[in-house]
Amino acid sequence: MESSSTTPRIVELAAKISSSVSQLQELLSAQGVPSPSFTEDSPERLPANTFGLQDAVLDATTELHELLMEPVRLIFRFCATTNMAGIDAISRFGFADAVPIEGQISFGEIAKATGLDEPHVRRLLRHVMARNIFHEPEPGMVAHTKLSRYFIKPYIKDFVGFGAREGWPAATRMLDAIQKWPLSEEANHTGFSLANDSDKSALELLTADHARAMRLQGGIDAHDHFAGWAATDVAELYGWASIGEAIVCHVGGHRGEVAALLAKRFENLKFLVQDADKVISGAEAAVLDDLKSRIEFKSYDLFEPQIEQADVYLLRLVFQIRNDKETLKILKAQIPALRHGAKILIMEIVMPEPGAIPVWRDRELRAIDMAIGANFNGRNRYLGEWKALLAAADARFHLQRVIVPERSLLSTLEIVWDTSSSAEA
Ligand SMILES: C[S@@+](CC[C@H](N)C(=O)[O-])C[C@H]1O[C@@H](n2cnc3c(N)ncnc32)[C@H](O)[C@@H]1O
């Protein structure tokens, strides 16, 4: 944090912001990309060749902003206990749907449409407007911004609804859970279980209720806006073309969404998709005719001995909500089918060491990790933790490399099953 130069830090930061923004704008202008704004139709993402500059500006502006804040005010800001109420109100009361696209509507008309008292509507909306979610083009009138338009999307409503009604109560009980069960890794010893006054885990509670399960799924889908998370991004997370003719067993592969996307793009690959019976039931019928010969489904429980032989075993996002005991069990369960040289690809968030990535992305990853802990007692592991788990599972799991595409939320651990004597020793 302390700079060795004699230039004061705030001046250094301001210079960095100024030069980075100039370069960024030059690149945008050269590509004909509109300059960022909050207007309704403003593009979501900057071009990839500006990512480094974007990182520099976001981190420098955050640091400058926080340096200039008084400490107690900054702490109040971080506590922000009411932020979620304003944001939840948008989806709960349908504010985003009530505001016409590229038009405007009064607080009073929104109150009438939603059955709420006008002062409540004004308070809730002005709270989020202070964060550029909606704006007030003239006194008493409400219009969309780039941010508020996202609240119309069903999966963003689910994401916000899950956060407000499931994640938030769980987070408020997270520390109670840690105090009550300080050494427990069990999935039902969580803030989520306490908030639900239940001895069941979040997964048990959520999957037992269709509406809650659908909201969870929508919330997960919203993460597709983070590079590297969506099923469509899996093709970029690994060098699939380089592995030649291969059978890929997608363990916990849901209804073959990833398999279908990869099979379409990489003709060298055949897929076996394994998941719980009720998940894969009927999935085969949905596979496109020209892919049917290369995608097969088989029911499988992650904790049972693997019997299917394959060249590659893909496990994507199955460990994040699992504690170490379960993770070890799942890894060991794969061993019976593994042949020398088989690859095990684990695609998960690998936690960055402090300072390793830009602060704005580091904060995102730590927020996701906190939520995984509060809800599931799961964790996004550091590389060192993965190495220890693989070694504890079996010395023949050889971590060959870790692939982290730029900006990707998920990394790929490429593990090779190595039965040469040195590996077993
Ligand atoms: C977060 S989803 C990831 C989906 C998939 N891996 C992908 O890449 O899109 C976790 C998957 O693991 C499956 N799963 C969870 N527990 C399982 C178990 N005990 N046996 C088999 N599959 C399981 C779920 O049904 C779900 O499809």
The ligand as an ORCA input file, in Angstrom:
! r2SCAN-3c Opt
* xyz 0 1
  C     -23.490    -27.322    -10.356
  S     -24.030    -28.623    -11.346
  C     -22.792    -28.670    -12.576
  C     -23.340    -29.251    -13.826
  C     -22.315    -29.737    -14.814
  N     -21.155    -30.314    -14.153
  C     -21.859    -28.690    -15.801
  O     -20.682    -28.697    -16.095
  O     -22.665    -27.900    -16.272
  C     -23.640    -30.084    -10.370
  C     -24.122    -31.348    -10.999
  O     -23.750    -32.431    -10.154
  C     -24.865    -33.326    -10.077
  N     -24.794    -34.084     -8.824
  C     -24.850    -33.586     -7.566
  N     -24.764    -34.586     -6.672
  C     -24.645    -35.733     -7.386
  C     -24.520    -37.106     -7.029
  N     -24.479    -37.485     -5.741
  N     -24.409    -38.007     -8.024
  C     -24.437    -37.627     -9.337
  N     -24.562    -36.353     -9.736
  C     -24.664    -35.409     -8.775
  C     -26.079    -32.435    -10.143
  O     -27.234    -33.141    -10.531
  C     -25.643    -31.401    -11.158
  O     -25.963    -31.783    -12.455
*
